[in-house]
Amino acid sequence: MLGLLLEPNFKEIQEHGNERFGMTSEEVIQECKLFFFAGHETTAILLVWTLILLSKHSDWQARARDGILQVFGNNIPDFEDLNWLKIVTMILNEVPRLYTPGVMISRREFNPERFSEGVAKATKGQPCFVPFGGGPRMCIGQNFALLEAKMALALILQRFSFELSPLYTHALYLFLTLLHPQYGTQLIMKKL
């Protein structure tokens, strides 16, 4: 990521022969901090909504766990095999469809099955699935965020089953560009 920031910056400085045309070291540091914190927040919120929805849809929680156990057993998931988690991928596509950063778009109905043949088939080629932006404004951290979410979800589902606590109140609030559970996420976790 740092290379992606520095390469065009270096080229711009070379083209103009003057350092005032590129980013300063402080600006580069601030951009890196922004990527880190924005990426962390995005992945954390994706996981929170995933746990809430899987608590409400225990059948999908069981299907995801079964898929994880088929691929990894009780072993720690490894990077190379995360792409074999088809059900988890479907779920991680469905969750941001429902709780998208584009808060002006309202969605209903939790149905990860719509992504069983991939995003392109589910959207019928229409640009309607944009949880990480689209076109030239696509988030450069999308693949990393989804990989991180798959790894975390795999580790959680290998070790725990969970359900919503009776104390949970479903209410949303917008913080910056992300929808958060207004009163937190109270879950009852049971060790497997």
C-alpha positions, -999 to 999 in steps of 0.1 A, spaced: 0 0 0 28 23 8 43 16 -26 10 25 -43 12 59 -26 49 66 -31 53 55 -68 29 81 -84 42 106 -59 78 100 -69 68 102 -106 50 135 -101 80 150 -84 103 138 -112 80 151 -139 78 186 -124 114 186 -110 101 201 -78 92 184 -45 62 208 -39 42 189 -66 43 156 -46 31 146 -12 51 155 18 63 128 42 37 140 67 9 137 41 21 101 32 20 92 69 -15 106 73 -27 87 43 -13 55 57 -30 61 90 -63 68 72 -60 35 53 -52 16 85 -80 30 106 -106 31 79 -98 -5 69 -99 -17 105 -133 -1 111 -148 -14 79 -138 -50 86 -149 -48 123 -183 -35 113 -186 -62 86 -179 -88 112 -204 -73 137 -232 -73 112 -222 -108 101 -224 -121 137 -258 -104 142 -272 -119 110 -258 -154 117 -273 -152 152 -307 -145 136 -302 -172 109 -288 -202 128 -292 -224 97 -266 -202 78 -244 -202 109 -244 -240 108 -238 -242 70 -209 -218 73 -194 -238 102 -198 -271 83 -180 -256 53 -152 -243 75 -148 -277 93 -147 -295 59 -119 -273 47 -99 -268 79 -112 -292 105 -100 -278 138 -67 -266 123 -60 -229 122 -72 -216 88 -45 -209 63 -45 -181 37 -44 -203 6 -75 -223 15 -98 -194 25 -111 -192 -11 -126 -227 -6 -151 -213 19 -180 -208 -6 -207 -204 21 -187 -179 40 -180 -159 8 -217 -159 1 -225 -146 36 -198 -119 34 -213 -107 1 -248 -107 15 -241 -88 48 -228 -56 32 -256 -58 7 -280 -54 36 -258 -31 57 -241 -11 30 -221 21 35 -245 36 10 -271 42 37 -296 58 13 -302 23 -1 -326 2 20 -324 -36 17 -344 -65 32 -342 -102 34 -310 -121 44 -304 -146 16 -267 -154 10 -279 -180 -16 -282 -152 -41 -244 -152 -43 -240 -190 -49 -228 -183 -84 -209 -151 -77 -216 -114 -75 -219 -109 -113 -246 -135 -116 -264 -122 -85 -265 -87 -98 -273 -97 -134 -245 -74 -146 -261 -43 -130 -239 -19 -109 -261 -24 -78 -237 -42 -55 -212 -16 -43 -203 -22 -6 -167 -12 -14 -175 14 -40 -171 9 -77 -152 19 -109 -123 42 -103 -135 48 -67 -133 11 -57 -117 6 -23 -82 -7 -27 -85 -25 6 -115 -46 -5 -97 -79 -10 -77 -75 22 -108 -66 42 -127 -97 29 -97 -120 35 -94 -106 71 -131 -111 77 -130 -147 63 -102 -155 86 -118 -140 117 -152 -156 109 -136 -190 103 -118 -189 137 -149 -178 155 -172 -204 139 -146 -232 145 -148 -225 182 -181 -210 191 -218 -211 183 -237 -179 192 -271 -163 194 -284 -128 201 -288 -119 237 -323 -109 248 -307 -76 257 -299 -69 221 -320 -41 205 -318 -38 168 -312 -1 160 -289 15 136 -269 47 136 -246 62 110 -211 70 121 -191 87 93 -200 64 64 -207 31 83 -239 18 99 -233 7 135 -255 -11 159 -267 18 181 -267 -1 214 -238 -25 207 -240 -62 199 -248 -84 228 -242 -121 219 -244 -153 239 -213 -173 229 -211 -210 235 -178 -228 232 -180 -259 210 
